[in-house]
Amino acid sequence: SIFSAFGPGALRADEAEQLWRHSVSISRLSRSIALAQGIAGSALDPYQSAGMLHDVGKLVMASADPKGYREVLDYSAEKGATLWLVEKEAFGCSHAEIGAYLLGIWGLPAAIVEAVAWHHRPSESPVTEFSPLAAVHCADVIHSRMHTDYLHGSPSLDHDFLERIDMDERGEAWIRDSRLHVMEGRLA
């Protein structure tokens, strides 16, 4: 319903579909990472939700300023620049901050809001243990390495953050394991 609440705005139909598929993939990957860490049952819900919602700020920005956001998307694609950095330069904030702000207003759990806010730069977060932020961050990196055609810019694994939460080796393992799962057809 969130995807339908905000019209595609500056997003073309193929970009909106790509964003939807990306969000579903991040949700699935985040869940798989959480499962690998021993998270089970209803405790998986924040991991899946954070993955699904991590880029909701793109929809907000695209619907709030279709022309301006289209320019940002085009510039990012043309220059090969990282989208969230171009957003920050153009608007003073990125889709991550916009999405987290909206989800915070809506009263979503703090772990989901944190994952959305810092999924590109988790080292700047106050998080000190495995959480949806770690799973979403790693899932986003995994997805970008598997789908280089997705909306501009490849995030890199934040090793400082993963070291801080004692997961640096696990982050690389999740990336290796996810490639095997994809090759075996177990993940989208």
N, C-alpha and C positions, 0 to 999 in steps of 0.2 A: 504493500500500500504506500510505502514511502516513495518508491520509484514512480508511482502514478500520481502522488500528491504534487510533485514538482514536475512540471512539463519538461520535455527535453531541452527547451530553450535553445541555447547555442549548439547543442549536440545534434548532429545528423542522426538519422535513424540507425545507421550502422554503428555509430559511436555509442549511442544509448544501449543498443543490444550488446555491444562489446563490454560496456561498463557492467551491465547486468551479469553477463557470463563471468567476467572477472570477479565480481563480488561473490557469486556462488562458488567459484573455485577457491577464493580466499577463505570463505566460510568452511568449505570441506577440508582444505589443507590445515586450517587452524584447529579444527576438530581432530584431525589425524595427529597433529603434533601434540595436542593435549592428551589424547589417548596414549601416545608413546611415553608421556610423562606420568602416566598412571591416573589421570583425571577420568572420572567415570560418571555415569548417571546424569542427573540434572545439573551437576557441576560443570558439564560440558556446554550448557546453554550460553554462558557469557562468551565463550570462545567462538562458537558458531555465530552468535549475534554480532560480535565485534568484527568478525571477518566479513559478514554480509554488509555491515554499515560503514566500514572503514573509509569509503570514498563518497559517502552521502553528500559531503560538502561540495563535490563537483556538480551535483544536481542543483544544489541551492545556488551556487554561483552562476551556473548556466541559465537558470530560470530568472534570477534577479537582474542580471545584466547580459542578455544574450549577445549583443554586439561586442561588448568588451571581452566577454569570455571567449567568443569565437576568435577574436584577435589574439588572445593569449594562446589558445589551442593551435592556431595557425603558426604563430611565431615559434612556439615550442617545437612543432613538427618541422618547420623550415630550418631552424637552427640546430635541431637535435638536442635542444636544451631540456633539462629536467623540469617537468610541468609544475611541480609544487614550488620550485624556485622562481619560475616565471610568474606564477600567481602572486607570490610574495612581493616581487618587484612591482608588479602592475597594481595590485590591490592593497598591499601592506599586510596581507595575511594569505594563508594557503587554504585549500579545501580541507585540510586536516583540522585546522583551528575552527573554521566555520562549521564543519560537521560536528565537532566535539561540543561547540557552544550550543548548537541546536539540540543535540541529544541531552546535554546537561539541563537545558530549559525543560525538556520533555520529561525529565526525572529518571532517565535511564541509570543503571548502576554505575558507580564510579569506575569500576574496572573496564567497562565498555567505553566510557567517555575517555579514559586514559589511553586505551588502545587506539582509538580514532585520532586523538590529539597528537600522539607522538609516534605513530607507526613509521614515519620516515626518519625520525631522529630520536630514538628511544633513550639515548644517553642523556638527553636534556630532561628526562622525566625523573620523578622521585622514586620510581619503582625499583625495588631491591630484591625481588624474587620472581620466580616463574609466574606468569599471569597471562591474560589474553593479549597484553601488549607484546610479549615475547613471541607468542604464537602468530599473531597477525603480522608483526614485523618480518619474521622468518618466512611466513607464507607468501607475503608480498614479494620478497626477494626471490623465492623459489619460482613463483609465477612469472616474474619478469625474465628470469633466465630461460624459462621454457617457452615463453610467448613474447619474443622481442618486438612484435608488432603492436603490442598494447600501448595505448596513449602515452607515448613519449617519455623517455628517461628510464634508466634502469637503476633501481635502488640498490645500494650495496649493504652487505651485512654489517651491522654495527657491532664490531668485535668488542669494543670497550663496554658496551651495555651487556653483552652476553657474558663477558668476564665478570662484571659486577654481580650478575645473578648466578654465577657459577655454571654457565651453560654454553661457553664458547665452543667446546668440542661437540656438544649436542647440536648446536646450530648447523655446523658443517655436516654432521651425520643426518640431520633432517633433510638437508638439501640432497645428499646422496640417495637417501632412502626414497625420497619423493620422486626422483627421476626413475628409479626402479619401478615404483608403483605405477607411474604413468606409462612406462614402457610395457608393463604387464596389463595395462588397461584398468587398473583398480581406482584411479583418480581421474577426474575430468581436467 
